[in-house]
C-alpha cells in the first residue's frame, strides 16, 4: 500500500494546527506574567481557547502582544 503525501501519522498535526500551537505557546512564554496572569496554559488548546488567549492579550498586553493576538486570530480563522 502506498502512502499518500497528505496522510498524517497519528502524532502529526496539519501545518496550521502546528502554527496555532506555536503561537499559543509563544503567547504564554512572552506575555504570561504580564498579560495572561489569570489564565492557565493548556497542553492541547482548542480554537476557542486560542481566541480567548488572543482576547486577553489585546486587553492586557502591549503593542507586541496585540500583534501576536492578531496573528493568532488570523491563524484560527484560516483554519475554519
LINVEN-V216928 format. One record per residue. N is the residue number from 1. RES is the residue in three letters. D_LAST is the distance of its C-alpha to the last C-alpha in Angstrom with 2 decimals. Layout:
n={N:N}
res={RES:RES}
d_last={D_LAST:D_LAST}
This chain:
n={1:2:3:4:5:6:7:8:9:10:11:12:13:14:15:16:17:18:19:20:21:22:23:24:25:26:27:28:29:30:31:32:33:34:35:36:37:38:39:40:41:42:43:44:45:46:47:48:49:50:51:52:53:54:55:56:57:58:59:60:61:62:63:64:65:66:67:68:69:70:71:72:73:74:75:76:77:78:79:80}
res={UNK:UNK:UNK:UNK:UNK:UNK:UNK:UNK:UNK:UNK:UNK:UNK:UNK:UNK:UNK:UNK:UNK:UNK:UNK:UNK:UNK:UNK:UNK:UNK:UNK:UNK:UNK:UNK:UNK:UNK:UNK:UNK:UNK:UNK:UNK:UNK:UNK:UNK:UNK:UNK:UNK:UNK:UNK:UNK:UNK:UNK:UNK:UNK:UNK:UNK:UNK:UNK:UNK:UNK:UNK:UNK:UNK:UNK:UNK:UNK:UNK:UNK:UNK:UNK:UNK:UNK:UNK:UNK:UNK:UNK:UNK:UNK:UNK:UNK:UNK:UNK:UNK:UNK:UNK:UNK}
d_last={31.43:29.54:26.24:23.37:22.08:18.46:19.73:19.07:21.78:21.22:21.16:18.90:15.25:12.98:13.53:10.40:11.19:14.72:14.08:12.43:15.44:17.78:16.80:17.08:20.44:21.60:21.11:23.44:25.78:26.32:26.04:26.53:30.07:29.72:26.41:24.98:28.37:27.43:24.34:24.47:22.55:20.82:21.01:17.60:15.44:12.36:9.45:11.75:14.63:13.30:12.71:16.18:17.65:16.50:18.12:21.18:21.44:21.51:24.08:26.33:25.93:27.54:26.29:25.04:23.11:21.50:20.58:18.99:17.07:15.76:14.68:12.94:11.05:10.24:9.08:6.77:5.32:5.57:3.82:0.00}
